[in-house]
Amino acid sequence: MSENRLHIDWTACDGRGLCAELLSEILVEDEWGYPLARDGAVEPAVPRALQKNAKRAVDRCPALALRLVNS
Amino acid sequence: MTVVDVLPGVGRRLLAGSTDGRLDTHLARYARPPRLDGVQLVGLLRDAGLTGRGGAGFPTWRKVEAVLGASGVPVVVGNGSEGEPASGKDRALMAYQPHLVLDGLQIVAGAVGARQAYLYVAAASAVGVRAALGDRRGAGLDPVPVSVVVAPERFVAGEESAVVNAVAGRAAVPSDKRVRVTEAGVGGAPTLVQNVETLAHLALIARFGPHWFREAGTAEEPGTFLATVGGAVGVPGVVEAGYGVRLGDLVDAAGGPAERLQAVLVGGYHGGWVPALPELAVSRAGLAPYGASPGAGIVVALPVGVCGLVETARIAGYLAGEVAGQCGPCVNGLPRLATTLTDLAHRRGRAGLGREVDAVREVERLSLLVSGRGACRHPDGSVRMIRSAMRTFDADVAAHLAGRCVAEEAR
């Protein structure tokens, strides 16, 4: 099973907004700048085509708050 | 907080017999706790159907089994921190029956092979618990050493991962849930956190068996629970009853309604408002249609002359003040929810919101926005309480939007 869901560690996230820019297909910023899944999911699914972008977002999160996890 | 006598038909187990908290009276009634191995304990708990009494109601046997299956020497923690302001049952239990709790802690610790156990309690319980542990040491009752850790008086300090952090010497705030504490908790060891009331029930199940346990409660939700009954009742306090007890009987056990009641908050500040129907069964099944559950057994009675929206706004404000400060959506969202509810409660229009965006829609929007977006269930629990208020007090919501108040007119 590939790691195909996005997990946000809310205790680490401080709303820098990089993930919403790099993964705009999946995430938007809420009114306070924190990532919000477009589909409303707590751990939004990452389609195969977006896996590379998702990995990049995980790697670039300055708070190390983002992870790809198994569903 | 007093422990009041219960009516016939409302079971009494944890609060049966002497409640002086002494070891000699405890041993005279119950004798020394039995020793069980892990397989025996899991079987007993599964047959009994014991669920956690701290609020979430998770099957106890599953957590024990998870810890048994994890690698490493487990740690066991009894949780009596009771950060919920409307609850007094854990402190009452620690004062009146500390040895049932400590028996339960030893039985579990022995069964899972723990070498260290902790009791995490409110400051009010610490002196009594240390004295009880001293008496037990003299009697050679505690093969697994027990350390007492005092919980800070914060709402979220009793959340499972916050308990683990506090016991490990860190701030008592929740952690991200990528790894379960039953896998890696205190010092990386598999950790079993159980509410103190759960441990007391377990101590009785180990002695009297699962069939005895199932004589109270319902087939689906067996056993008794401690309820903290407060608000507009004659004698606020802690009572014990089987799951499925009529709401009216529970209120009567606490002296009956002090005034005519309009609603009841069940399950505490993360619980749900339900109409004050005496026939309502206090069980998961009975409360599910209202989006509520017995939770940690809290029942707060609201009289007809007090506005449910004002009370809800007050609680929402309290909950917003109790955020751990870690998770952005909760830190920002709960105060916004509280402000919106306060405006609605005081029938104020809100600056910045167009007339077409009424408070009801704003509450719903913010509720959806914060749900599921935190390390713990504080936002979700707060939203559950708030949304139940919008349903149960719907007539008052409409009245407030029209500049009136139903409760005010009922006075």
Interface residues (C-beta under 8 A of the other chain):
Chain A: H7 I8 D9 W10 T11 A12 C13 D14 G15 D30 E31 W32 G33 Y34 L36 G40 V42 R67 V69
Chain B: V173 P174 S175 D176 R178 Q326 C327 G328 P329 C330 N332 G333 L368 L369 G372 R373 G374 A375
